[in-house]
Amino acid sequence: MRLPPRMRRGWSQFTYFNYPQKFNIAYAIVKVNGQQLWVEEKRFYDLNKLPLHPGDTFHLSQVLLRKQGYSIEIGTPFLNHRRVSGQVVRDTYSLKNRVYKMRPKKKTRKTSGGKPKLTRVYIMNIALHHQYPRLLRRETFVSRKNQDER
């Protein structure tokens, strides 16, 4: 009987550098709506409702960490001149949350809950940005409409 390759060679040969295609992913950890989110380029994410319309482009400037290839940048607390660009796809709802409260032996039952509003976004790129260094520290969102007015 032939053993699988990992049992034949042992775990010592399956290290970080043997699989560069698996670990060569560019990603960033971004602070948005008070939450920290791991984002990758060219992917869709559902965020809590953002005050933007479908089709708007936005930039997230509060980048905590960025990894590209084997290099990692860590901010203190944020990375300067780094931003994540995205586009709003649509507004949607999450699954319904149900909260059921019951007091035993009291015949008291209460059901409540709701459907949280979400915004589906498409992350276009994680890039270096030199244009508005002061603006990026103050604001998290910059829509295309607001940039044209300035």
C-alpha positions as CSV (number, residue, x, y, z in Angstrom):
1,M,0.0,0.0,0.0
2,R,1.4,3.4,-1.0
3,L,1.2,6.2,1.5
4,P,0.0,9.7,0.6
5,P,2.9,12.2,-0.1
6,R,2.6,14.1,3.1
7,M,3.0,11.0,5.2
8,R,5.9,9.8,3.0
9,R,7.9,13.0,3.2
10,G,6.9,14.2,6.7
11,W,5.5,17.5,7.6
12,S,8.9,19.3,7.7
13,Q,9.0,19.7,3.9
14,F,5.5,21.3,3.7
15,T,6.6,24.8,4.8
16,Y,5.6,28.3,3.9
17,F,8.1,28.6,1.0
18,N,7.1,25.3,-0.7
19,Y,3.7,26.7,-1.7
20,P,4.2,30.3,-2.9
21,Q,1.1,30.3,-5.0
22,K,-1.1,29.7,-1.9
23,F,0.6,32.5,0.2
24,N,1.2,35.0,-2.6
25,I,-2.2,36.7,-2.0
26,A,-2.4,40.5,-1.7
27,Y,-4.7,41.5,1.1
28,A,-5.3,44.3,3.6
29,I,-7.0,44.7,6.9
30,V,-9.2,47.8,6.9
31,K,-11.2,49.6,9.5
32,V,-14.7,50.3,8.2
33,N,-17.8,51.2,10.2
34,G,-16.0,50.4,13.4
35,Q,-15.1,46.9,12.3
36,Q,-11.9,45.4,11.1
37,L,-12.3,43.6,7.8
38,W,-9.9,41.4,5.8
39,V,-10.2,42.4,2.1
40,E,-8.7,41.1,-1.0
41,E,-8.6,42.7,-4.5
42,K,-11.4,41.8,-7.0
43,R,-13.8,40.4,-4.4
44,F,-17.3,41.2,-3.1
45,Y,-18.0,42.0,0.5
46,D,-21.2,42.8,2.5
47,L,-20.7,45.8,4.8
48,N,-23.1,47.5,7.2
49,K,-25.2,50.1,5.4
50,L,-23.0,52.8,3.9
51,P,-24.3,56.3,3.0
52,L,-23.5,55.8,-0.7
53,H,-25.5,55.0,-3.9
54,P,-25.0,52.0,-6.2
55,G,-22.2,52.8,-8.7
56,D,-20.4,55.2,-6.4
57,T,-16.6,54.8,-6.0
58,F,-15.2,55.1,-2.5
59,H,-11.8,54.9,-0.9
60,L,-11.0,53.4,2.5
61,S,-8.0,55.2,4.0
62,Q,-7.9,53.5,7.4
63,V,-5.6,50.6,6.4
64,L,-4.2,48.8,9.4
65,L,-2.1,46.1,7.6
66,R,-1.2,45.3,4.0
67,K,0.4,42.2,2.6
68,Q,1.7,41.8,-1.0
69,G,3.8,38.7,-1.8
70,Y,6.2,38.2,1.0
71,S,6.3,41.8,2.3
72,I,4.0,42.9,5.1
73,E,3.4,46.5,6.1
74,I,1.9,47.2,9.6
75,G,0.5,50.6,10.5
76,T,0.8,52.5,13.8
77,P,-2.3,52.6,13.9
78,F,-2.8,53.2,10.1
79,L,-0.6,53.1,7.1
80,N,0.0,56.5,5.5
81,H,-0.5,56.9,1.8
82,R,-2.3,53.6,1.5
83,R,-5.9,53.2,0.5
84,V,-8.4,50.6,-0.7
85,S,-10.6,51.5,-3.6
86,G,-14.0,50.0,-4.1
87,Q,-17.3,50.4,-5.8
88,V,-20.8,50.1,-4.4
89,V,-22.7,47.3,-6.2
90,R,-26.1,47.4,-4.4
91,D,-28.0,47.8,-1.2
92,T,-29.3,44.5,0.3
93,Y,-30.6,43.0,3.5
94,S,-29.1,40.3,5.7
95,L,-30.9,37.2,6.9
96,K,-33.6,37.8,9.4
97,N,-32.5,37.7,13.0
98,R,-34.9,36.2,15.5
99,V,-34.8,36.8,19.2
100,Y,-37.1,34.6,21.3
101,K,-37.4,35.3,25.0
102,M,-39.4,33.0,27.3
103,R,-39.7,33.0,31.0
104,P,-40.4,29.5,32.3
105,K,-43.5,28.9,34.4
106,K,-44.8,32.5,33.7
107,K,-46.5,32.0,30.3
108,T,-44.5,35.0,29.0
109,R,-43.1,34.8,25.5
110,K,-41.7,37.5,23.3
111,T,-40.3,37.3,19.7
112,S,-38.4,40.2,18.2
113,G,-35.7,40.7,15.5
114,G,-35.1,42.4,12.2
115,K,-33.2,42.3,8.9
116,P,-30.0,44.4,9.0
117,K,-29.4,46.6,6.0
118,L,-26.2,45.9,4.1
119,T,-24.2,47.3,1.2
120,R,-22.5,45.0,-1.2
121,V,-19.2,46.4,-2.4
122,Y,-16.6,45.3,-4.9
123,I,-13.0,46.0,-3.9
124,M,-11.0,47.1,-6.9
125,N,-7.5,47.6,-5.7
126,I,-5.2,48.1,-2.7
127,A,-2.9,50.9,-3.8
128,L,-0.3,53.5,-2.9
129,H,-1.8,57.0,-2.9
130,H,0.1,60.3,-2.8
131,Q,-2.6,62.8,-3.9
132,Y,-4.6,63.8,-0.7
133,P,-2.5,62.9,2.3
134,R,-4.3,65.2,4.7
135,L,-7.8,64.3,3.4
136,L,-7.1,60.6,3.8
137,R,-6.4,60.9,7.5
138,R,-9.6,62.8,8.2
139,E,-12.3,61.0,6.2
140,T,-12.9,57.4,5.5
141,F,-15.2,57.7,2.5
142,V,-14.7,59.9,-0.5
143,S,-17.2,59.4,-3.2
144,R,-16.7,60.3,-6.9
145,K,-19.4,63.0,-6.6
146,N,-17.7,64.7,-3.7
147,Q,-14.3,64.7,-5.4
148,D,-15.8,66.5,-8.5
149,E,-17.3,69.3,-6.3
150,R,-13.9,70.1,-4.7
